[in-house]
Amino acid sequence: MVLGLTHQVPSEELVSDMAASRPPADHTLEQFLMTRESLRKQVGFLASKFGQHQSIFIIGDDDHVSPLLAIICPRLMVTIIEIDGRVCDNLCRWRRRLGLTNLDVINLDIRQVNTCCFSGFDSFYANPPYSSKNDGHGLRAWAFVCLQACRDECRGVVAMPWMDHPEQWVRRNWVAMRAFLTSYGCSIVRHRAPLCEYGAIRHAGMRSWNWAVHRHTPLQGTPEPPAVGCALYR
């Protein structure tokens, strides 16, 4: 048993300490922090999906999923790119504190990702901006960069806005995201709990749930490079 774990799920004490240490959310980057209980459940879910994989590529981690996943899955190489230097500094502090040799934290804007440097991952995790005002661009841009960084056949999890929320943009973005993933040879294997909750989110009652994605055919759909400026987020 690894210190801080309870039956392959992070202990409440470890999650509580890590969640309390997170920098305040920067809403200009569409950061909304997952609640402690949601964080704990989400990490357990990701470990169940990717614990036997070799590597995972993560874009953005203000929630602090990556160090918890790295400690649960010591054979999984966890690579995370994050635009916010405050988040990177805190993740690196946790990496040192927990002695994690399988966690790589890179301070980088998604728009600067060079897929020649990031390639060959067999899994990915994306919790993208929900893009309520730009027709789902942020969702697709996150998925596009993840797929470019991964092998032709890979698996991933995308945290999507909860379909049952009454906002109409949610349904439009679901349809557009499904079409985008299909164009890249991906199947949405299942929609899965947990429903994750966030603090101080703009849309009352908004939660996320997971799309488990399997890319089984290396098709190349229409590229969706991340937009410049705030157009990436909203």
C-alpha positions in Angstrom: 0.0 0.0 0.0 1.4 3.4 -1.0 1.2 6.1 1.6 -1.9 8.3 1.0 -3.9 5.7 -0.8 -7.0 3.7 0.3 -7.9 0.8 -2.0 -6.4 2.5 -5.1 -8.3 5.8 -4.4 -6.4 8.8 -2.9 -7.1 9.2 0.8 -9.4 12.0 1.8 -6.5 13.6 3.8 -4.2 13.7 0.8 -6.9 15.0 -1.6 -8.0 17.7 1.0 -4.4 18.9 1.4 -3.8 19.1 -2.3 -7.1 20.7 -3.1 -6.5 23.4 -0.4 -3.1 24.2 -1.9 -4.3 24.9 -5.4 -3.9 28.5 -6.7 -7.2 30.4 -6.9 -9.0 29.9 -10.2 -8.1 32.3 -13.0 -11.4 32.8 -14.8 -9.7 34.5 -17.8 -8.4 31.0 -18.5 -11.8 29.4 -17.9 -10.5 27.8 -14.7 -13.1 26.4 -12.3 -11.8 24.1 -9.6 -13.2 20.7 -9.1 -14.6 20.1 -5.6 -12.5 17.8 -3.4 -14.9 14.9 -3.5 -15.2 15.2 -7.3 -11.4 15.3 -7.6 -11.1 12.2 -5.6 -13.7 10.3 -7.6 -12.3 11.5 -10.9 -8.8 10.4 -10.1 -10.1 7.0 -9.1 -12.0 6.8 -12.4 -8.9 7.7 -14.5 -6.8 5.2 -12.6 -9.3 2.5 -13.5 -9.1 3.4 -17.2 -5.3 4.0 -17.6 -3.6 2.2 -14.8 -2.3 -0.4 -17.2 -1.2 2.1 -19.9 2.4 3.3 -20.4 1.8 7.0 -20.8 -0.8 9.7 -20.6 -0.9 13.3 -22.0 -2.9 15.9 -20.1 -3.6 19.5 -21.2 -4.1 21.8 -18.2 -4.4 20.7 -14.6 -5.6 23.4 -12.3 -7.6 20.7 -10.6 -4.4 18.8 -9.7 -5.4 15.4 -11.1 -1.9 14.6 -12.4 0.0 14.1 -9.1 -2.7 12.0 -7.6 -2.9 9.8 -10.8 0.9 9.5 -10.8 1.1 8.2 -7.2 -1.8 5.7 -7.8 -0.3 4.4 -11.0 3.5 4.3 -10.6 4.1 2.6 -13.9 2.1 5.3 -15.8 4.2 8.2 -17.2 2.1 11.3 -16.7 2.9 14.3 -18.8 1.0 17.5 -18.3 1.3 20.9 -20.1 -0.1 23.9 -18.3 -0.2 27.6 -19.3 -0.5 28.9 -15.7 2.9 29.2 -14.0 1.3 29.2 -10.6 -0.3 25.8 -11.2 3.0 24.4 -12.6 4.9 25.6 -9.5 2.4 24.0 -7.1 2.3 20.7 -9.1 6.1 20.6 -9.0 6.1 21.2 -5.2 3.8 18.1 -4.9 6.0 16.1 -7.2 9.0 16.8 -4.9 7.0 16.2 -1.8 5.6 12.8 -3.0 8.8 11.8 -4.7 7.1 11.3 -8.1 9.5 10.3 -10.8 6.7 9.5 -13.3 5.2 13.1 -13.4 6.5 15.6 -16.0 5.1 19.2 -15.6 5.7 21.5 -18.5 4.8 25.2 -18.4 3.4 25.7 -21.9 0.5 27.3 -23.8 -1.5 24.7 -25.8 -1.0 27.0 -28.8 2.8 26.3 -28.6 2.6 22.6 -28.5 4.9 21.0 -31.1 3.7 17.5 -31.9 7.2 16.6 -33.0 8.1 16.9 -29.3 4.9 15.4 -28.0 4.1 12.1 -29.7 3.6 8.4 -29.0 1.3 8.7 -26.0 -1.2 5.8 -25.7 -3.8 7.7 -23.6 -4.9 11.3 -22.9 -7.2 13.2 -20.5 -8.8 16.5 -21.4 -11.0 18.7 -19.2 -11.3 21.6 -21.8 -13.1 24.9 -21.6 -16.8 24.3 -22.3 -16.9 27.0 -25.0 -20.4 28.3 -24.4 -19.8 31.3 -26.7 -17.6 29.9 -29.5 -19.6 26.9 -30.7 -17.4 24.4 -28.9 -14.0 25.4 -30.3 -12.2 24.9 -27.0 -13.5 21.4 -26.7 -12.4 20.4 -30.2 -9.0 22.2 -29.9 -8.1 20.3 -26.7 -9.1 17.0 -28.3 -7.2 17.9 -31.6 -3.9 18.6 -29.7 -4.4 15.4 -27.6 -4.9 13.3 -30.6 -1.9 14.7 -32.4 0.2 13.9 -29.4 -1.0 10.3 -29.2 -0.4 7.1 -31.2 -2.7 6.3 -34.1 -4.6 3.9 -31.8 -5.2 5.4 -28.4 -7.7 5.9 -25.6 -8.8 8.9 -23.8 -11.2 10.6 -21.4 -12.8 14.0 -22.1 -14.7 15.7 -19.4 -17.8 17.1 -21.1 -20.5 19.5 -19.9 -23.4 17.6 -18.4 -25.9 16.8 -21.2 -29.0 17.3 -19.0 -28.1 20.9 -18.2 -30.9 23.2 -19.7 -28.5 25.5 -21.6 -28.9 24.9 -25.4 -25.3 25.5 -26.2 -24.5 22.3 -24.2 -26.4 20.2 -26.7 -25.0 22.0 -29.7 -21.4 21.4 -28.4 -22.1 17.7 -27.8 -23.2 17.2 -31.4 -20.3 19.2 -32.8 -17.8 17.3 -30.5 -19.2 13.9 -31.4 -18.9 14.7 -35.2 -15.3 16.0 -34.7 -14.1 12.9 -32.8 -15.8 10.6 -35.4 -13.9 12.4 -38.2 -10.7 11.4 -36.5 -11.6 7.8 -36.3 -12.8 7.9 -32.6 -15.7 6.1 -31.0 -17.3 7.3 -27.8 -17.3 4.1 -25.9 -19.5 5.2 -23.1 -20.6 8.1 -21.0 -19.6 7.5 -17.5 -19.9 8.9 -14.0 -18.7 10.5 -11.8 -20.6 13.7 -12.3 -18.0 16.3 -11.3 -18.9 19.5 -9.5 -17.0 22.8 -9.6 -16.7 25.8 -7.4 -17.9 29.3 -8.5 -18.9 28.2 -11.9 -20.9 30.7 -14.1 -23.6 28.3 -15.2 -25.7 27.3 -12.2 -25.9 23.5 -11.8 -23.2 22.9 -14.4 -21.3 19.6 -13.9 -19.1 17.5 -16.1 -19.1 13.8 -16.9 -16.7 11.7 -18.8 -16.6 10.5 -22.4 -14.5 7.5 -22.7 -13.0 7.7 -26.2 -11.3 5.0 -28.3 -9.4 6.0 -31.5 -9.4 2.8 -33.5 -8.8 4.2 -37.0 -6.2 6.9 -37.9 -8.5 9.2 -39.9 -7.6 12.8 -40.3 -10.5 15.1 -40.0 -10.6 18.9 -40.3 -7.8 20.3 -38.1 -8.9 22.5 -35.2 -5.8 24.4 -34.1 -6.3 26.5 -30.9 -7.4 30.1 -31.6 -5.3 33.0 -30.5 -6.2 35.2 -27.5 -9.4 34.7 -25.5 -11.2 33.2 -28.6 -9.8 29.9 -27.4 -11.8 30.0 -24.3 -15.1 31.8 -25.1 
